[in-house]
Amino acid sequence: MSTSTKTLKLSFLRLNRVKADEFARLQALNTAVANAILALPKGERRTLTSKSFAHMEIGSAWINQTIRNANAHTQVKQFRCLPLETNNQNWTLHKVGDMYSVSFGLHRGIKKRVPLTVHHACHQRWLDAVLDGRASPGSITLWRSRKGIWYACLSVSMEVPDAEPTGRWIGIDRGQTVPLAAATPAGSIIFWKARHICHIRRVYAARRKKLQAVGKHRAVKKLERRERRMVTHINHCLSKDVVALAQRCHAGIRLEDLSGIRQRSRQRQTTKADAGQNRDYWPFFQLEQFITYKAHLAGVAVEKVPAAYTSKSCHHCGALGMRKKLAFLCQRCYYHAHADANAAQNIRDWHGLCCPLVLEAPVDGAHGMPLNTVRKTAGF
């Protein structure tokens, strides 16, 4: 059994103005404490405990977590806003009928219960697992959105069954023009188009350019956050479809390892100027994270394979072919196909090398003696 951790973002139910103002005041006080800790020398920071801030009205458990956050290895010189956070020993989950509530002692010596708003069935399953003892609670964070809504972010850990090896794999090729191309064990290829993502990138880039020209920087930041939310939602939908496909096929998921691709590969200036094709805006790692954790919860195996030559190797004979945009042509066996489909098949049938090797001892035609050479079937 392996452990999976999920953070539940739940808003407080009918939180009145007095409590909201009190949360905001204590959060500002907590931020001031963290900035005061950052101003101290590093040697003095490590000796701090909750007794050093006994005059503060915030509970000692919350102060201890603030000290840990300030002493963390980070490059932050000053916190603009540090939310209130404490560990699992200082909050309790309750359920009365269909109503969930959480109790915590934000003030020293005072513990109150605040009801929560739970709409999603997935959140209800995780909360019921905490109450039944099937899941263990983690930390709790009080966070306020830009709209002024207060949320309780509960960290919950649950044991999930390990993925059973089936010997069947689905190859996933990620790209910008086509965000996902999946090669199933049965041989079919499934594509997910990226026109919507490219359109969002181009439209919002044009809007930001106009707003930045007139000096409306706050509106530019607002558009950036909205664009980020839209792309994140699309990646959530794509990862959900991929995991559901793997469950229907009773297969695992193979992904190519794209770490460091932005530093390794170059792009033309014309391509970089196009927001829909700029590789710096490509959220491939976020999509990989979503697929990994959702597959982990569903009991689907995930494997990463090297990405070298997966798009240039022929799936039929293993030789290096020619790729021009979305078309692939093998000059050895004249196999032609969609480039992303060919790459997805190579990822699915990955056997330890990009291309198969044939080890032979060629014979010298002049002397009839074998030569100590190795011939590759691939073109590299």
Phi, psi and omega in degrees: 000138177246163184252134177240136182244136181224142177256120180264120179261103186239130178277153177283143183273121176050053178284120184283172185294324182296314180293320180297318178294325179292319176299317181294320180295316180291329176293319176296322177293321178295322177295320178296322177296316180297319179292326176293326177291320180295333180285346181276158173297155183297324179295327180280332179297321186290342180268359182284142173226181179293338177293335178292341179237038180295338180282349179281146180277352177287143181301152184295327180295322179289323178294321178299319179292325176296320177296319178295319179294323180287330180273000181293156180285094182217160179266008182291130177262336178202136179274130172283320178203119178247110182296156177286133184214144176212169185273187187285350182275357188237019172212152184224140179262138180230157176216125177234108186069239176256009184260127176259145177213159180231137179244138179206155179257089181285321174270156179293123177079004181234129180232125183234157180250132182237127180289154182243156175259118182236114181252326187273140178294329178296319178295322178297321179296318180292321179292320176295326177294325176293318180291328180277350181089003179280345178228150182253133180285152177245225182277165174232138180231131175266117187230138179249130179282175179291340177274000179087012180270132181266136181234151170253113179265106184260127176266124185231135179242138181219144177281130179241150181293145177291148179290130179275128179292126180251349183078002179247140184224152171247120179275128182244119174251125180257141179208181179265316177291316174242107186297325181217136170227120185247130175253112183279163178298333180285348178107348181283153180243132180240131181247145169243121185283159183239018182297322181295318180294315179298321179296318179298315181299314184290318182295314183288330175294320178294320179294318179296324179297318179292318181291323180290332179292332180260007174083019179268076186287329178293322177293327177297315178297323179295318177294322178298318179294321179294318178297320179296321179294321181294316180292323177297320178296319179297318179295325175298316180294318180296314181295324178296319178294320181294315180294321177296322177296318179295324178292321179293325181272356183053050184223164174271178183242127176249127179241150175276142181280107183256018181295131180080013185290329180291330179276330183280317187265148178255157176222148183290160180294324178294323178290321180291332179287339179273114182296334179284340182243357181295124183291339179292339179264004185281113184271055184290325182288324177297318178296321177297319179295318180295317179295320184295311185285330177287324175292324178298317178292327182273358181075030180255131181288142178233131181227141178250134181238157178299142184270357184294126174064013177292331180269346183254346182273141178285132180290334183277308186248347178087359180282160176280128181249196181248131176241127176232104185058247184259010181250138177237136179223127176267123181279357180264308181251002178060031175280131179230141183196178173293133186298319180289326176293319177296320179293320179297323177292322176296321178292320180296318184261025181298130184234024176111342179222158178291319182231147177292149179247139174243114182268116180225164174244092182297152182258133177289124184294332184282319186247350180072019181256142178291143178262141180277069180229165179235127180257133178262145173280337176279167183266026178218000000 
